[in-house]
């Protein structure tokens, strides 16, 4: 009886091996979005305040840099004003973030977008931005250029950093 139990056990191995191979194949076939595709999904989830859609598109902690504008001293136009930086790591903070921002620009720009272009805006923040794919959304407002810069993990294309002005 013990031998027949062992034989039955080994008969199941090919089926289990096949099942494991199928699962591994399906995992390998999953495609990671490109940076612009992922950025568009992030934009859509933020603009609709869709927490359920946003959550799988980010990696915590999320670094957030928010740059305000102020009137220029000569009264002609606007200049960068106060900025704030924070690392967000709780679901509640993430929900608050997506409720307070809106990405107006519709084009996810990746061509020629480098960290050096934002050296003034992101000064002393390199550790949060280096080794990320950068995607820019912009909207001109006369003499003020409002932008949202997304920093996406190079492998997963999940959001790691965001700059808003």
PyMOL commands that set and color helices and strands:
alter all, ss='L'
color gray80, all
select helices_A, chain A and resi 2-29+35-47+51-55+91-100+115-118+126-129
alter helices_A, ss='H'
color red, helices_A
select strands_A, chain A and resi 58-71+78-88+132-141+144-153+159-164
alter strands_A, ss='S'
color yellow, strands_A
deselect
rebuild
show_as cartoon
